[in-house]
Amino acid sequence: MASTRHQHLDQVFNGQRPLLLRTLVRMVGNAATAEDLLQETYLRVRAAASERSVEYVQPFIYQTARNLALDHLRGERRRSALIDRRPEAEEIANVAASAPTPETRTRDREMVARLEGTLARLSKRERDVFLRAKLHGWSYAEIAADLGVSKSTVQKDLTAALNACLHSYEGFNEP
């Protein structure tokens, strides 16, 4: 039964693919991003069809694509707002830098030691996910592809790593 559902879904999706791609390009204004959103739409619809019966496949595909495009646009708007709020280089140059006190240096070294200890206690995959996401700025999709796991696994591993880091700083005295 699931195989028949998937075949029907694939048939409808492939038939609507060109129109759906054009719709996404119009919405997000970028063909590469639209292509990524189209792929994500297929993956999400396919996963949903595996879990339950989808009675109206075509509207479900379009609604999923629309929601993903809107989420993408909201994210772009947030990133743009953050960039707009960044201080100009000239403003930063006019701010006097204060040298850290010996106490601050000691506290900073202790914080680094705690973080290193926490990272050492993580599983290899959790550590790899954490470093790729937080140190190197990789996306979940990039990490998932590189490690050969799902994006959901990447999210779970990153959450576990972040929780471990937060736990290691509990009770840490700030000045």
C-alpha positions as CSV (number, residue, x, y, z in Angstrom):
1,M,0.0,0.0,0.0
2,A,2.8,2.4,0.9
3,S,4.5,1.6,-2.3
4,T,1.4,2.5,-4.3
5,R,1.0,5.7,-2.4
6,H,4.7,6.6,-3.1
7,Q,4.2,5.8,-6.8
8,H,1.1,8.0,-7.0
9,L,3.0,10.8,-5.1
10,D,6.0,10.5,-7.4
11,Q,3.7,10.7,-10.4
12,V,1.9,13.8,-9.2
13,F,5.0,15.5,-8.0
14,N,6.9,14.9,-11.3
15,G,3.9,16.1,-13.3
16,Q,3.7,19.3,-11.3
17,R,7.5,19.8,-10.9
18,P,8.0,22.4,-13.7
19,L,5.1,24.6,-12.6
20,L,6.0,24.2,-8.9
21,L,9.6,25.2,-9.6
22,R,8.4,28.3,-11.5
23,T,6.1,29.2,-8.6
24,L,8.9,28.9,-6.1
25,V,11.3,30.9,-8.3
26,R,8.7,33.7,-8.4
27,M,8.2,33.5,-4.6
28,V,11.9,33.5,-3.6
29,G,13.5,35.2,-6.6
30,N,16.4,32.8,-6.9
31,A,16.4,29.6,-9.1
32,A,19.0,27.8,-6.9
33,T,17.1,28.4,-3.7
34,A,13.8,27.4,-5.5
35,E,15.5,24.2,-6.6
36,D,16.6,23.5,-2.9
37,L,13.1,24.3,-1.7
38,L,11.6,22.0,-4.3
39,Q,13.8,19.1,-3.2
40,E,12.9,19.8,0.5
41,T,9.2,19.8,-0.5
42,Y,9.6,16.4,-2.1
43,L,11.4,15.0,1.0
44,R,8.8,16.4,3.4
45,V,5.8,15.2,1.3
46,R,7.3,11.8,0.8
47,A,8.0,11.5,4.6
48,A,4.4,12.6,5.4
49,A,3.0,10.1,2.9
50,S,5.0,7.3,4.6
51,E,3.4,8.2,7.9
52,R,-0.2,8.7,6.8
53,S,-2.4,8.7,3.8
54,V,-2.6,12.0,1.9
55,E,-5.9,12.2,0.2
56,Y,-5.3,15.3,-1.9
57,V,-1.7,15.0,-3.0
58,Q,-1.4,18.0,-5.4
59,P,-2.7,20.6,-2.9
60,F,-0.6,19.1,-0.2
61,I,2.5,19.4,-2.3
62,Y,1.8,23.0,-3.2
63,Q,1.0,23.9,0.5
64,T,4.2,22.3,1.7
65,A,6.2,24.2,-1.0
66,R,4.5,27.4,-0.1
67,N,5.2,27.0,3.6
68,L,8.8,26.2,3.0
69,A,9.2,29.3,0.7
70,L,7.6,31.5,3.3
71,D,9.8,30.1,6.1
72,H,12.8,30.8,3.8
73,L,11.7,34.4,3.2
74,R,11.1,35.0,6.9
75,G,14.6,33.7,7.6
76,E,16.0,36.0,4.9
77,R,14.2,38.9,6.4
78,R,15.6,38.2,9.9
79,R,19.1,37.9,8.6
80,S,18.7,41.1,6.7
81,A,17.4,42.9,9.8
82,L,20.4,41.6,11.8
83,I,22.8,42.9,9.1
84,D,21.1,46.3,9.1
85,R,21.5,46.6,12.8
86,R,25.3,45.9,12.8
87,P,27.3,48.9,13.7
88,E,29.5,50.4,11.0
89,A,33.2,49.8,11.1
90,E,33.8,53.5,11.9
91,E,31.6,53.3,15.0
92,I,33.5,50.2,16.1
93,A,36.9,51.9,15.6
94,N,35.8,54.8,17.9
95,V,35.0,52.5,20.8
96,A,38.0,52.3,23.2
97,A,38.9,48.7,24.0
98,S,39.6,47.9,27.6
99,A,42.2,45.3,28.5
100,P,40.9,42.3,30.4
101,T,41.7,42.2,34.1
102,P,43.7,39.2,35.5
103,E,40.4,37.9,37.0
104,T,38.7,38.1,33.6
105,R,41.6,36.2,32.0
106,T,41.4,33.5,34.7
107,R,37.7,33.2,34.3
108,D,38.0,33.0,30.5
109,R,40.6,30.2,30.8
110,E,38.4,28.3,33.1
111,M,35.4,28.7,30.7
112,V,37.6,27.4,27.8
113,A,38.7,24.4,29.9
114,R,35.1,23.6,30.8
115,L,34.1,23.8,27.1
116,E,37.1,21.6,26.1
117,G,36.1,19.0,28.8
118,T,32.5,19.0,27.7
119,L,33.5,18.6,24.0
120,A,35.8,15.7,25.0
121,R,32.9,13.9,26.7
122,L,30.5,14.2,23.7
123,S,30.3,11.3,21.2
124,K,32.4,11.8,18.1
125,R,29.4,12.5,15.9
126,E,27.9,15.0,18.4
127,R,31.3,16.8,18.6
128,D,31.6,16.8,14.8
129,V,28.1,18.2,14.4
130,F,28.7,20.9,17.1
131,L,32.0,22.0,15.6
132,R,30.7,22.1,12.0
133,A,27.6,24.0,13.0
134,K,29.0,26.4,15.6
135,L,32.6,26.9,14.6
136,H,32.5,26.5,10.9
137,G,28.9,27.7,10.3
138,W,27.7,24.7,8.2
139,S,24.0,24.2,7.6
140,Y,22.2,21.2,8.8
141,A,21.9,19.9,5.2
142,E,25.7,20.3,4.7
143,I,26.5,18.5,7.9
144,A,24.0,15.7,7.2
145,A,25.4,15.1,3.7
146,D,29.0,15.2,5.0
147,L,28.3,12.7,7.8
148,G,25.8,10.6,5.9
149,V,23.0,11.1,8.4
150,S,19.6,12.8,8.3
151,K,19.0,16.5,9.1
152,S,16.9,15.3,12.0
153,T,19.9,13.4,13.4
154,V,22.0,16.5,13.0
155,Q,19.4,18.5,14.9
156,K,19.3,16.0,17.7
157,D,23.1,15.7,18.0
158,L,23.5,19.5,18.0
159,T,20.8,19.8,20.7
160,A,22.5,17.2,22.8
161,A,25.9,19.0,22.4
162,L,24.4,22.4,23.3
163,N,22.6,21.0,26.3
164,A,25.9,19.5,27.5
165,C,27.6,22.9,27.1
166,L,24.9,24.7,29.0
167,H,25.0,22.1,31.7
168,S,28.8,22.5,32.1
169,Y,28.3,26.2,32.7
170,E,25.6,25.8,35.4
171,G,26.8,27.4,38.6
172,F,29.7,29.1,36.8
173,N,30.1,32.5,38.6
174,E,30.0,35.6,36.5
175,P,31.6,38.7,37.9
